[in-house]
């Protein structure tokens, strides 16, 4: 990230289903309940969630510019979206983000982005929502970025972005399929569905609308996570996937200054989760942290 530009994200809950949000002309008329980081030079992004017993369990990346590393936090929200409890639930030696949460085979799973570990790791909830453990039996052919599983027509579909080359991290969408969540995923045919910086890297949960599967993807043409581009995948073409471009979704202008980006659209039962970004130029606090970090490196 640039030293002159500090990106701060926050997450929000829209009290409307994702299909309604996707068909709206804009996000302006939707009321949003926002949750922001409590500490300076920190942010929350990549929200995913599940409802259980009248409680919304919301998971997100929590990033701190001091450490340059993200971890995963969980929030418990009541029906009015008031935060009841929050905790750090997953931290590794590498950066974590995009905590894609889903249910399968009677369990709750998390598939966070952690490509700097050199692999894609699947975690199982052993004490939902606070404790998670990696599943050693899960193996994927590469360290997929923002991997998003989707079960449809009796198969698992894994939409993701490859970790290399660097340009592919924002302009390439790949697809792998398997009969079971645990695969085998290795050595399966992998298709490149799209190469376009205007919308390729996944940005939320696939969902069905009017006979199509819609994929929220990130438009990174102007800035990372600048907006969302919906891609349409007709169910009739799943055997040989054919994508078409749908509407573009931007941050609501009425929520300034968080209007510089929006890169998540996730379904959580009857509500929709989003995040928006503001860019701070020339933060003295950020510059002081970076200078201190450089000073520590020079002493080693």
N, C-alpha and C positions, 0 to 999 in steps of 0.2 A: 504494500500500500504506500502511496505517496506521502512524504512527510508534510507536504503543504496542504494536503486534503485529508481530513479525517471523516470517515463515513460512520454514521451512527444510525442503527436500525432499531425499530420497535415493532412489537407484534400486536395484532388486533383481532377481535372477535366480531364478526358480523352475524346478527341474529336473522339469518336467512339461509336457505339451502344453496349449495354451490351452483345448481342449475339456474336458479333465479339470478344469482350474481353474474353468471356467465352471459345471460341473455340481456342484462340491463345495458342501457346506453353508456352508463358510466357508474362509478362508485359514489358519486356525489350525494345521492339521496339516501344512502344507507347509513344508519347510525353505527358507529364503531366503538367498542370498548377497548381502549388501548392499555397495553402493559409495557412499561419501559424499564430499563436497567436503573437500579437505584444509585449506582456508583458512577462517578465521572469517568470518561474515556472507556466505558463499557457499553455493550449493546446486546439486544436480544433479536434473533432472526430465526428463519426457517421453522415456523410453528406447525406442529402436527398434533392431532388429538383424538381422544376416544371418550365417549360417554359411558358411564357405568353407574347404575342406581341413582340417577338424577344428578350426578356430579360430572363435570367436564374435566378430564385429565389432559392438560396441555403440556407438550414437550417442545423445547426450543434450544437452539444454540445460544450459549452465553459466552461472549467474547470479551477479552480484556486486553487493551493495547499494551499494558505493562508486561504481559507475558507473551503476547502475540500468539495466543493459543485459545481455542474454544473448548468448552465442555458442554454437557447436556444437563439442563435443568428441567424439573417438572413442577407444574402448578396444579393445585386443586381449586376449581371454580364452582360456585353454586349456580343455580338456575338463572340468577341475575348477573352472573359473570363477576361476582365479587371473589377476590382471591382469598381462599381459606387457609392455604398452606403452600409453601414453596421450598424446594430443596435441590441441591446438586445431586444428580442420580448416576451420572456416568462421566468418568474422567480417565484419560489415558496419557501416555507419554507423548502422544502426537495430537494434532488438532482434530477436534470432532465437530461436526455440524450436521444439518439436514437429518434430524432424528425421525426417519420415516417409521411410523407406528402402524401395525396392522394385526389382525387376529387370524389365526389359521390353526387347524388341527387341535382346537381346544386350548390353545395357548395365545399369549400376547407377545409379539416380537418387535424388535427395533433393529432397523438397518441403517445406522448412521454413516455419513460420509467420513472416511478417515484414510484417504488414499496415501497419505505420507507414511502410513504403516506398511505399505507395500501389498495390502490385501483388502478385500471386502469382508467385514466381520458381521455375522448375525448374532444378536443378543436375545436371550429369552428372559422374560420377567419371572423371577423366582419369588419375589414379594412385591407384587404390583402396588403402586408404581415406583417404589423406591429402590429396589434391588434387581440388578440385571447380571446375567453371566453369559460369556461368549459360548457359542455352540461350535465345538471343535470339528463336528462332522460336516459342517457346511463349508463348501469350497466353491469358489467362483473363478473363472479363467483370468480375470485381471482385477486390479485395484479400482473398481468402478467408482466414479464420482456421481453423487446424487442418484444412486441406484433406487429405482422406484418399482416395486413388484406390484403386479395386478393379476388377480385370478379371474379368468374368463374362459368360457367354453371348455371347462375341464382341464385347463392348462395354466401354468404360471408364465407370465410375460414380464421380463425384466428390462425396463427402459433405463438407459444410463449413458453417461459420457465417459470416454476413455481418459486416462491420466496423461497420455502422451500421444502426439507431440503437444507442446504447450498450447498452441492455437486451438487444438481440438477440445480443450477444457471449456470453451465457450461457444464452439460452433458445430459440434458433432453430437448426434443422437444415434445410439446403437440399441439393438434389441436382441435378447437371447430368450429362449423358451425352454421349459422343462415340464415334465409330467408331475413332479413333486417339488415342494419347496426346497428340499434338500438335494434336489437334482436327480441324476447327475447334471451339473451345469458345465463341467469341463468337457471340452471337445465337442460342444454342441455348435451347430452353425450359428454364427453371429451376423446379423444384418446391420449395415449402416443405413438408417432410415433417412437421415437428413444431414447436410453440411451447410449451415447458414447461421451466421452470427446474429441474425434478426430473430432467431427462435430455434434452439436445439437442446440446450442443457435443461434438464427437467427442473420444474419449479412448483411441485405440489402433486396432488393425487389425481390420477386419471378418473374420469367419471363418464357416465352414459347420458346422452341427450339426443332424442329424436333419431334413434337407430345408429348413432355414432358414438365412438369413444373419443372423448376430448382429452388432450394432453396439455397441461399448462407448462410452457417452456419459457426460458428467460430470453428476453431481447437485450443483448449486450452490445448492440451496435454503437450506442452513444456513451454508455458507461456500464460497468458491471451491474447486472440486475436492474437495468434502467426501467424495464416494464415487462409485462407478461404477454406472450404470444400464444394464443390457443391454436393447437393443431388438431385437425379432425381426422379420425381413422374410422372409416365405415366398417361396421361389424362384418359385412359381407366380404371384406377384402382381407380378413385376418390371416388367411392362409398365405397370401402374398400382399403384405401391408402396403397401402398407398395413402400417403399423407396429403392433406390439403390445408391451406392456411385459413384460420378463422379470424376472430376479432382480436385486437390488441387492447390490453387493459393497463391503464396508468394509475399512479397514485392520485387520490382525490385532491384537487387543488385547494379545497376548503380546509385541508388539514396541514397547511403550511406551518413550519418550514419543512415538514417531512414529505417532500414532493419530488425528491431527486431519484427515487427508485421504488420499485415494487417487484419482488421476485418469488413470492410464494402465494399460491392459491390452493388451500387444502380443505378437504371435506372432513367434518367431524360430526357425523349424524346430521341434525337439522341446522347446524351452523357452519359458517365458512371462516377459515383462518387466513389472515394475510399478514404481510409485514411491509413497512415503508421506510425510506431512508432519507436522511438529511446529510448534507456535506458541509463540514465546518472548514473554512479556509484559514490557515495560519494560526492554529491553536498553540499558544505559548506553553501550555501544560503538556501537550503531546510532544512538542519540540524538546522540552526539558527532559522528558522521559527517554527520548531517543538519544539525546546527547549523553545522558548518564549511562545508557546501555553501551554506547560507543566507547566511553571512558573505561568501563569495566572490561571490555574486550581488549583494549590496548594494554591493560595491566597484566593480562594473561600471557 
